[in-house]
Amino acid sequence: MAGLVVLISSVFFSIENPLERVFAVGGGAILLGLVIVSSYGGTLIDFSGKRTKDYYSICGFKFGDWTALPAILTVEVISAHKRISNTPNGISPTLSGNVIEFETLLYSTASLALFSFVYLDRDKTIDQAQKLAAGLNADLVLRIP
């Protein structure tokens, strides 16, 4: 948005800066904003290679190292009722309320969860847990209402 404001402001206001500088600053701000908006992290699981990759993606390029995945015996889905709140900061809306989080846990032993994936949608959680259990040849345990 800042880049667009810089580019559009040159049309409405008389500016002393050369037009090239306005385009450079506005275009740079737009490019930086696109990089920031397209950046995210996640986890990839290669079922056939039995490996995982914790990655950070910038503009579609995923950076991270593959690591061996131990045998997963159980995929478990649980739910938790939580109260969330957003601290007032003057920018984002102040929302609070009760939510149900659904967590998919991957166990290599009976007591140690290696991975945890959190969702807010029950159906998506079950769908992903079924895919994980099938791909990892593990037992699926659903402990959700």
Residue frames relative to the residue before (quaternion, step in Angstrom):
aa qw qx qy qz dx dy dz
M 1.0000 0.0000 0.0000 0.0000 0.00 0.00 0.00
A 0.6356 0.5374 -0.3370 0.4401 3.58 0.98 -0.83
G 0.6419 0.5294 -0.3211 0.4523 3.57 1.01 -0.80
L 0.6536 0.5039 -0.3131 0.4699 3.57 0.99 -0.81
V 0.6229 0.5348 -0.3369 0.4610 3.59 1.02 -0.79
V 0.6528 0.5053 -0.3197 0.4650 3.60 0.93 -0.85
L 0.6819 0.4876 -0.2967 0.4575 3.58 0.88 -0.91
I 0.7030 0.4578 -0.2734 0.4706 3.60 0.90 -0.88
S 0.6089 0.5856 -0.3646 0.3916 3.60 1.02 -0.69
S 0.6087 0.5674 -0.3651 0.4174 3.60 1.09 -0.58
V 0.6158 0.5432 -0.3442 0.4553 3.59 1.20 -0.46
F 0.7711 0.3934 -0.1877 0.4641 3.58 0.94 -0.90
F 0.7714 0.3026 -0.1611 0.5360 3.58 1.12 -0.58
S 0.4440 -0.6474 0.5453 0.2939 3.50 -1.17 0.62
I 0.0431 -0.8191 0.5716 -0.0207 3.57 -0.62 1.15
E 0.4384 -0.7057 0.5002 0.2438 3.54 -1.14 0.70
N 0.5772 0.5950 -0.3803 0.4102 3.60 1.19 -0.39
P 0.5414 -0.6028 0.4600 0.3633 3.58 -1.10 0.61
L 0.6311 -0.5727 0.3819 0.3577 3.54 -1.16 0.69
E 0.5976 0.5702 -0.3592 0.4345 3.61 1.10 -0.66
R 0.6523 0.5105 -0.3168 0.4620 3.58 0.98 -0.82
V 0.6265 0.5307 -0.3342 0.4629 3.60 0.99 -0.80
F 0.6785 0.4746 -0.2918 0.4789 3.61 0.92 -0.91
A 0.6377 0.5281 -0.3312 0.4524 3.60 1.01 -0.75
V 0.6883 0.4638 -0.2856 0.4791 3.60 0.88 -0.93
G 0.6789 0.4868 -0.2926 0.4654 3.60 0.86 -0.91
G 0.6770 0.4811 -0.2883 0.4765 3.59 0.90 -0.91
G 0.6378 0.5288 -0.3233 0.4573 3.58 1.01 -0.78
A 0.6559 0.5037 -0.3061 0.4715 3.56 0.98 -0.84
I 0.6412 0.5119 -0.3215 0.4727 3.59 1.01 -0.78
L 0.6669 0.4971 -0.3050 0.4638 3.61 0.89 -0.89
L 0.6508 0.5040 -0.3166 0.4714 3.58 0.93 -0.85
G 0.6500 0.5171 -0.3123 0.4611 3.59 0.97 -0.81
L 0.6508 0.5069 -0.3185 0.4670 3.60 0.99 -0.79
V 0.6297 0.5195 -0.3344 0.4709 3.60 1.03 -0.73
I 0.6693 0.4997 -0.3003 0.4605 3.58 0.90 -0.92
V 0.6850 0.4893 -0.2896 0.4554 3.59 0.88 -0.93
S 0.7287 0.4265 -0.2501 0.4739 3.62 1.02 -0.70
S 0.5650 0.5981 -0.3884 0.4150 3.63 1.23 0.16
Y 0.1746 0.7645 -0.6013 0.1535 3.54 -0.98 0.95
G 0.3296 -0.7361 0.5554 0.2029 3.56 -1.26 0.28
G 0.0776 0.8029 -0.5885 0.0548 3.54 -1.27 0.31
T 0.4045 -0.6718 0.5594 0.2686 3.51 -1.36 -0.26
L 0.1692 -0.7561 0.6253 0.0936 3.55 -0.96 0.94
I 0.1201 -0.7669 0.6258 0.0766 3.55 -1.07 0.76
D 0.1907 -0.7580 0.6180 0.0843 3.56 -0.79 1.12
F 0.2969 -0.7971 0.5004 0.1615 3.57 -0.23 1.29
S 0.6987 0.4769 -0.2921 0.4461 3.59 0.86 -0.89
G 0.7394 0.3965 -0.2249 0.4955 3.59 1.01 -0.76
K 0.3138 -0.7760 0.4866 0.2501 3.59 1.34 -0.12
R 0.5503 0.5723 -0.4186 0.4409 3.55 0.73 1.13
T 0.2344 -0.7586 0.5928 0.1350 3.55 -1.30 0.39
K 0.1303 -0.7701 0.6204 0.0713 3.50 -1.28 0.45
D 0.1864 -0.7221 0.6562 0.1147 3.56 -0.78 1.08
Y 0.0111 -0.8456 0.5306 -0.0576 3.56 -0.51 1.16
Y 0.2052 -0.6983 0.6596 0.1876 3.48 -1.43 0.19
S 0.1964 -0.8069 0.5516 0.0774 3.58 -0.69 1.08
I 0.0244 -0.7609 0.6482 -0.0124 3.54 -0.97 0.98
C 0.8387 -0.1000 0.0045 0.5353 3.57 -0.58 1.22
G 0.7570 -0.4058 0.2084 0.4679 3.59 0.96 0.82
F 0.6280 0.4994 -0.3463 0.4860 3.61 1.22 -0.19
K 0.2197 -0.8039 0.5459 0.0862 3.56 -0.67 1.16
F 0.1365 -0.7971 0.5877 0.0245 3.54 -0.71 1.19
G 0.4443 0.6545 -0.5206 0.3212 3.57 -0.86 0.99
D 0.4124 -0.7042 0.5251 0.2414 3.55 -1.28 0.29
W 0.4483 -0.6660 0.5301 0.2729 3.53 -1.13 0.74
T 0.0571 -0.7708 0.6336 0.0328 3.56 -1.08 0.78
A 0.5853 -0.5876 0.4295 0.3574 3.55 -1.18 0.62
L 0.2865 -0.7456 0.5820 0.1528 3.54 -1.07 0.81
P 0.3635 -0.7216 0.5363 0.2441 3.60 -0.65 1.02
A 0.6583 -0.4966 0.3717 0.4266 3.57 -1.22 0.33
I 0.2311 -0.7574 0.5992 0.1180 3.55 -0.82 1.04
L 0.2505 -0.8033 0.5291 0.1095 3.55 -0.66 1.15
T 0.8216 0.0955 0.0081 0.5619 3.56 0.98 -0.88
V 0.1337 -0.7200 0.6742 0.0960 3.52 -1.19 0.75
E 0.0426 -0.8232 0.5648 -0.0387 3.57 -0.54 1.21
V 0.1738 -0.7599 0.6192 0.0948 3.55 -1.08 0.80
I 0.0022 0.7816 -0.6224 0.0406 3.55 -0.83 1.06
S 0.2555 -0.7469 0.5865 0.1817 3.55 -1.28 0.26
A 0.0905 -0.7763 0.6221 0.0455 3.52 -1.22 0.55
H 0.3071 -0.7186 0.5959 0.1847 3.54 -1.00 0.91
K 0.0279 0.8071 -0.5864 0.0632 3.55 -0.75 1.09
R 0.3191 -0.6931 0.6069 0.2224 3.49 -1.26 0.49
I 0.1120 -0.7978 0.5910 0.0411 3.54 -0.72 1.07
S 0.0057 -0.7755 0.6310 0.0189 3.52 -1.21 0.51
N 0.2949 -0.7259 0.6002 0.1608 3.49 -1.22 0.65
T 0.3940 -0.7247 0.5124 0.2388 3.56 -0.66 1.08
P 0.4681 -0.6835 0.4710 0.3030 3.61 -0.77 0.94
N 0.0211 0.8140 -0.5792 0.0376 3.56 -0.80 1.01
G 0.5753 -0.6207 0.3699 0.3833 3.58 1.23 0.08
I 0.6978 0.4379 -0.2708 0.4981 3.59 1.24 -0.24
S 0.7929 0.2269 -0.1164 0.5535 3.56 0.68 -1.09
P 0.5921 -0.5834 0.4055 0.3803 3.57 -1.14 0.53
T 0.4049 -0.6929 0.5426 0.2481 3.54 -1.13 0.68
L 0.0699 0.8038 -0.5802 0.1111 3.54 -0.26 1.32
S 0.0660 0.7693 -0.6350 0.0227 3.53 -1.12 0.60
G 0.2645 0.7575 -0.5685 0.1816 3.51 -1.21 0.50
N 0.5712 -0.5752 0.4605 0.3617 3.51 -1.36 0.01
V 0.0287 -0.7841 0.6200 -0.0029 3.56 -0.99 0.87
I 0.3061 -0.6983 0.6058 0.2273 3.53 -1.29 0.35
E 0.1463 -0.7705 0.6170 0.0645 3.55 -0.77 1.10
F 0.1998 -0.7551 0.6145 0.1113 3.54 -1.02 0.87
E 0.1181 -0.8156 0.5663 0.0093 3.53 -0.72 1.12
T 0.1968 -0.7526 0.6205 0.0993 3.54 -0.95 1.00
L 0.1050 -0.8089 0.5786 0.0020 3.55 -0.65 1.18
L 0.1847 -0.7657 0.6080 0.0993 3.57 -1.00 0.88
Y 0.1226 -0.8178 0.5621 0.0121 3.55 -0.63 1.20
S 0.2332 -0.7416 0.6089 0.1578 3.55 -1.06 0.82
T 0.7408 0.1508 -0.1218 0.6431 3.57 1.26 -0.46
A 0.7131 -0.4735 0.2997 0.4212 3.56 -1.24 0.17
S 0.8078 0.3152 -0.1472 0.4758 3.60 1.03 -0.65
L 0.7241 0.4347 -0.2399 0.4787 3.60 1.18 -0.26
A 0.1918 -0.7744 0.5953 0.0954 3.58 -0.53 1.20
L 0.3017 -0.7781 0.5282 0.1568 3.57 -0.72 1.09
F 0.7987 0.1048 -0.0280 0.5918 3.57 1.03 -0.80
S 0.0852 -0.7661 0.6359 0.0378 3.50 -1.25 0.61
F 0.0487 -0.7837 0.6193 -0.0036 3.56 -0.83 1.03
V 0.1756 -0.8105 0.5557 0.0588 3.59 -0.71 1.08
Y 0.0313 -0.7792 0.6255 -0.0266 3.54 -0.99 0.99
L 0.3596 -0.7041 0.5609 0.2455 3.56 -1.27 0.34
D 0.6775 0.4631 -0.2739 0.5014 3.58 1.26 -0.36
R 0.4427 -0.7273 0.4634 0.2458 3.59 -0.62 1.15
D 0.6888 0.4917 -0.2934 0.4447 3.59 0.82 -0.97
K 0.6439 0.5088 -0.3206 0.4729 3.59 1.00 -0.79
T 0.6224 0.5454 -0.3344 0.4510 3.57 1.04 -0.78
I 0.6805 0.4809 -0.2920 0.4695 3.57 0.85 -0.95
D 0.6387 0.5319 -0.3237 0.4521 3.59 0.96 -0.85
Q 0.6859 0.4729 -0.2844 0.4744 3.59 0.88 -0.94
A 0.6385 0.5241 -0.3268 0.4593 3.60 1.00 -0.78
Q 0.6417 0.5154 -0.3234 0.4670 3.60 1.00 -0.76
K 0.6482 0.5078 -0.3148 0.4722 3.59 1.00 -0.81
L 0.6537 0.5095 -0.3109 0.4653 3.58 0.98 -0.86
A 0.6657 0.5040 -0.3068 0.4568 3.59 0.87 -0.93
A 0.6714 0.4849 -0.3021 0.4721 3.59 0.94 -0.85
G 0.6967 0.4870 -0.2774 0.4477 3.59 0.89 -0.92
L 0.7478 0.3716 -0.2026 0.5115 3.57 1.10 -0.68
N 0.3739 -0.7496 0.4633 0.2892 3.57 1.35 0.05
A 0.4210 0.6996 -0.4494 0.3624 3.55 0.94 1.01
D 0.5555 -0.5782 0.4728 0.3656 3.55 -1.29 0.32
L 0.2674 -0.7501 0.5857 0.1507 3.56 -1.09 0.80
V 0.0516 -0.7808 0.6225 -0.0135 3.55 -0.84 1.08
L 0.1151 -0.7928 0.5971 0.0405 3.58 -0.67 1.15
R 0.0012 0.7926 -0.6081 0.0435 3.57 -0.61 1.16
I 0.4634 0.6517 -0.4572 0.3892 3.55 0.78 1.07
P 0.5523 -0.6187 0.4414 0.3427 3.56 -1.16 0.57
